[in-house]
Amino acid sequence: MSNRAAIIHTPKAPLVIEEVEKYTPGPQELLIKNTSIAFNPIEWKVARLAILPIEYPAILGFSFGGTVEAIGSDVTNFHVGERVATSGSGPGNKYGAYQLYALSKAESTIKLPDNVSMDAASSVMINFKTVAAILTATAGLDSPKLEQVPAKGKKVLIYGGTSSVGSLAIQYATQAGYTVISTTSPKHEAFVSTLGAAKLIDHTQTEDALREALIAEGPYQLVVDTISLGRTVYITADVLKAQGGGTLYTLQPPFGPETLPEGVTRHFAPYTSILAEPEHKSLLEYLANDYLPKALAEDKLKPIPIEKVNGGLAGVDAALTKGFGGLSGVKMVLNPQG
């Protein structure tokens, strides 16, 4: 079968379906028949706002899952026909999720236990990798364990527990022994309350009340703003100011002038690439080969609710439009095969 992809040719242009190369995997790569694309907010921001500099034409998409179609010459731990999920293997259209067949680096790919759905796995891949890169590889927190660990007596603030990154960060930090404070809305509290946070604060209350409630739960060893918009950045920065300053970890850079309180600095990095650095090889191997597959199989890592999108590749552009229009508390997933 030939390969087809949903391609964006110029900034902010609609995606079009075209024939593309069916790739040959390199020595440490897999060719995957893609049956589950998971959409992420950064993708519709790139597609509709062109917020990041990329080369065009481009095949977007970070997270996907499917079956192994072919393996590279040096790959020994994967076999043709195995069910896998992957994310963020690197720059280049051959790794983009919005196509029928895509390449993945073996080190960024996990095997799926029989009881784990493809959509559940693809929906967490890039965001779990982001969480690990922020909390452990960058901020130095311990990684999660499948067995219960003693409480460390240290608090972590995860602002935005309803988001995919936020919900995964709650579980990651909790399972590493940290006491997590997070935010949600009454609409999504029932789900977020199952993730392990010690306390959830209603982010729909007035800004002053929200700020006071967050400060009252501190001080925090780490503050992560998984929403990272102007309003939330200023609220979480004030939380850090109240405890003497510190680093505010965000999921995107400021896109205009920004004045934070004295002693507070904003940190953003291309998190998806951090785990590929040599010093984090052991962390990536532990998460990909041990923790993540088992946590999904044992229901110790819960993805946010999944919303199926129809239409195959032709449905990708509509999904980006829907996400750009506003989406909360769900992860859109699509089978590009139709």
C-alpha positions in Angstrom: 0.0 0.0 0.0 1.3 3.5 -0.8 1.6 6.2 1.7 -0.6 9.3 2.0 -0.3 12.3 4.3 -2.2 15.4 5.4 0.2 18.2 4.4 0.4 21.9 5.3 2.1 23.8 2.5 2.3 27.3 3.8 1.7 29.0 7.2 -2.0 28.9 8.3 -3.0 27.0 5.1 -5.6 24.2 5.2 -4.1 20.7 5.1 -4.4 18.7 1.9 -4.1 15.0 1.3 -1.2 13.9 -1.0 0.8 10.9 -1.9 4.1 10.7 -0.2 7.0 8.3 0.1 6.6 5.1 2.0 9.8 5.3 4.1 12.5 2.8 4.6 13.5 2.7 8.3 17.1 3.6 9.3 19.2 1.3 11.4 17.5 2.3 14.7 14.1 3.1 13.3 10.7 1.4 12.8 8.2 1.9 10.1 4.7 2.0 11.7 1.3 1.5 10.0 -0.5 4.3 11.7 -3.9 3.6 13.2 -4.2 6.2 16.0 -3.3 9.8 15.8 -3.6 11.8 19.0 -4.0 15.5 18.6 -2.1 18.0 20.8 -2.8 21.7 21.4 0.6 22.7 20.0 -0.4 21.2 16.7 -3.4 23.4 16.1 -1.5 26.4 17.3 1.2 25.7 14.7 -1.3 24.9 12.0 -3.6 27.9 12.6 -1.3 30.5 14.1 2.1 29.5 12.8 3.5 30.2 16.3 6.7 28.1 15.8 9.2 28.4 12.9 8.9 25.1 10.8 9.9 24.1 7.3 7.1 23.9 4.7 5.6 21.8 3.3 5.2 20.0 6.6 3.6 16.8 8.0 2.6 17.7 11.5 1.7 15.5 14.5 3.7 14.2 17.5 1.8 11.2 18.9 0.6 8.1 17.1 0.3 4.3 17.4 -0.1 1.3 15.2 1.6 -1.9 14.1 5.2 -2.4 13.1 5.5 -2.7 9.4 9.3 -2.9 9.1 12.4 -2.6 11.3 15.8 -1.2 10.9 18.9 -3.3 10.6 20.1 -2.7 14.2 16.7 -3.1 15.9 16.5 -6.2 18.0 13.7 -5.5 20.6 10.8 -5.0 18.1 9.3 -7.3 15.6 7.0 -6.8 12.6 3.3 -7.0 13.6 3.8 -5.8 17.2 1.4 -3.1 18.5 3.3 0.0 19.5 2.9 3.7 20.3 5.4 6.5 19.8 6.0 10.2 19.9 8.4 13.0 18.9 11.1 11.0 17.2 12.6 14.1 15.7 12.3 16.8 13.0 11.4 15.8 9.5 8.2 14.8 7.7 9.0 11.1 7.9 8.3 11.2 11.6 5.0 13.2 11.4 1.9 11.6 12.7 -0.5 12.9 10.0 0.1 10.1 7.5 -0.7 6.4 6.9 2.9 5.2 7.5 5.5 7.0 9.6 8.9 6.3 11.0 9.7 6.2 14.7 13.0 5.9 16.5 13.1 2.6 18.5 14.1 4.4 21.7 11.0 6.6 21.5 8.6 3.7 21.0 6.8 1.5 23.5 5.3 -2.0 23.1 1.6 -2.2 24.1 0.3 -4.9 26.4 -2.7 -6.7 25.0 -5.1 -5.0 27.4 -4.0 -1.5 26.5 -6.0 0.2 23.7 -4.1 1.9 20.9 -5.9 5.1 21.4 -5.2 5.2 25.1 -1.5 4.7 24.5 -1.2 7.2 21.6 -3.1 9.8 23.7 -0.5 10.0 26.4 2.8 9.6 24.5 4.1 13.1 23.8 2.5 14.6 26.9 4.0 12.0 29.2 7.3 12.6 27.6 6.9 16.3 28.2 6.0 15.7 31.9 9.1 13.5 32.4 11.3 16.1 30.8 10.1 18.9 33.0 9.7 17.2 36.3 12.7 14.8 36.3 15.1 15.7 33.5 14.9 19.5 34.1 13.6 20.1 37.6 15.3 17.1 39.2 12.3 15.4 40.8 12.3 11.6 41.2 10.6 9.5 38.6 7.4 7.6 39.4 7.3 4.0 40.6 4.7 1.3 40.1 4.9 0.3 43.7 3.8 2.8 46.4 6.6 5.0 47.7 6.9 6.8 51.0 5.6 10.4 51.0 8.4 12.9 50.7 6.6 15.7 52.5 7.3 18.1 49.5 4.6 19.9 47.6 4.3 20.4 43.9 1.8 22.7 42.2 0.5 21.5 38.8 -1.7 24.3 37.5 -4.2 22.9 35.0 -5.1 19.4 36.1 -7.8 19.1 33.5 -5.4 19.2 30.6 -3.6 16.2 29.3 -0.2 17.3 30.4 -1.6 18.4 33.8 -3.5 15.2 34.5 -0.4 13.1 33.6 1.8 15.4 35.7 -0.4 14.9 38.8 -0.1 11.1 38.4 3.7 11.3 37.7 4.5 13.4 40.7 2.1 11.6 43.1 3.6 8.2 42.1 7.0 9.6 42.9 6.0 10.4 46.4 5.2 14.2 46.1 2.2 15.9 47.5 0.4 17.5 44.6 -1.9 20.5 44.6 -3.7 21.1 41.3 -6.6 23.1 39.7 -9.7 22.0 37.9 -13.3 23.2 37.2 -16.5 21.7 38.7 -17.2 20.2 35.3 -14.1 18.1 35.3 -13.5 17.5 39.0 -15.0 14.0 39.1 -12.2 12.8 36.7 -9.3 14.8 38.0 -10.1 13.8 41.6 -9.2 10.2 40.7 -5.6 11.1 39.7 -4.1 11.3 43.2 -3.8 15.1 44.0 -3.9 15.9 47.7 -6.1 18.9 47.0 -7.9 20.4 43.9 -8.7 24.1 43.7 -11.5 25.5 41.6 -9.9 27.7 38.9 -13.2 29.2 37.9 -13.4 31.4 41.1 -12.2 35.0 41.0 -8.5 35.5 40.3 -7.9 37.0 43.8 -9.6 34.1 45.5 -7.7 31.6 43.3 -4.4 33.2 44.0 -5.0 33.2 47.7 -6.1 29.6 47.8 -3.0 28.5 45.8 -0.6 30.5 48.0 -2.2 29.1 51.2 -1.4 25.6 50.1 2.3 26.4 49.6 5.2 26.6 49.7 6.0 24.4 46.7 9.2 22.7 45.7 8.0 23.0 42.1 5.4 25.1 40.2 4.3 24.0 36.7 1.8 25.9 34.7 0.4 23.5 32.1 -1.9 26.1 30.6 0.7 28.8 30.2 -1.5 31.7 29.0 -1.2 35.2 30.2 -3.7 35.0 33.1 -2.4 31.7 34.4 1.2 32.7 34.2 0.6 35.8 36.3 -1.3 33.8 38.9 1.3 31.1 39.2 4.1 33.7 39.2 2.4 35.4 42.1 2.4 32.1 43.9 6.2 31.9 43.5 6.6 35.5 44.5 4.7 34.8 47.8 7.3 32.1 48.7 10.3 34.3 47.8 10.6 33.7 44.1 11.7 30.8 41.9 11.3 29.2 38.5 8.0 28.9 36.8 7.9 26.0 34.3 5.6 26.6 31.3 4.6 24.8 28.2 5.2 27.7 25.8 7.3 30.9 25.7 5.8 34.3 26.1 4.6 35.7 22.7 4.9 39.3 23.7 6.2 41.6 26.5 6.0 40.0 29.9 6.9 41.5 33.3 7.0 38.9 36.1 7.5 39.6 39.8 11.1 40.2 41.0 12.8 36.9 41.7 10.5 34.9 39.4 11.8 33.5 36.1 9.9 31.7 33.4 11.4 28.5 32.0 10.4 27.0 28.6 12.4 24.6 26.5 11.7 22.1 23.6 10.9 19.5 26.2 10.2 16.7 23.7 13.9 16.6 22.7 15.4 16.6 26.2 14.9 12.9 26.9 16.9 12.1 23.8 20.0 13.7 25.3 22.7 11.2 26.4 22.5 12.1 30.1 18.8 11.1 30.2 19.2 7.8 28.3 18.5 5.7 31.4 15.4 7.7 32.3 14.0 7.3 28.8 14.7 3.5 28.8 13.0 3.1 32.2 9.9 5.0 31.2 9.6 3.5 27.8 10.5 -0.1 28.6 9.2 -0.5 32.1 7.1 2.1 33.7 4.8 3.3 30.9 3.7 0.0 29.4 3.1 -1.5 32.9 1.4 1.6 34.2 -1.1 1.7 31.3 -1.7 -2.1 31.6 -2.3 -1.9 35.4 -4.5 1.3 35.1 -2.1 3.2 37.2 -1.8 5.9 34.5 -5.1 7.3 33.3 -5.4 9.3 30.1 -8.0 12.0 29.9 -11.3 11.0 28.2 -10.9 10.3 24.5 -13.0 11.8 21.7 -12.9 9.8 18.5 -12.7 11.8 15.3 -14.0 10.3 12.0 -13.0 10.7 8.4 -9.5 9.2 8.1 -6.8 11.6 6.9 -9.5 13.8 5.5 -10.7 14.4 9.1 -7.3 15.8 10.3 -7.9 19.4 9.2 -11.4 19.5 10.7 -9.9 18.1 14.0 -7.4 21.0 14.1 -10.1 23.5 13.5 -12.2 22.0 16.4 -9.2 22.0 18.7 -8.3 25.6 17.8 -11.9 26.6 18.6 -11.6 25.4 22.1 -11.4 22.0 23.7 -11.2 21.0 27.4 -11.0 17.8 29.3 -10.8 15.5 26.3 -8.1 14.2 23.8 -9.1 13.9 20.2 -7.9 10.7 18.5 -8.3 9.7 14.8 -7.6 6.5 12.7 -5.9 7.8 9.5 -6.6 4.5 7.8 -10.3 5.5 7.6 
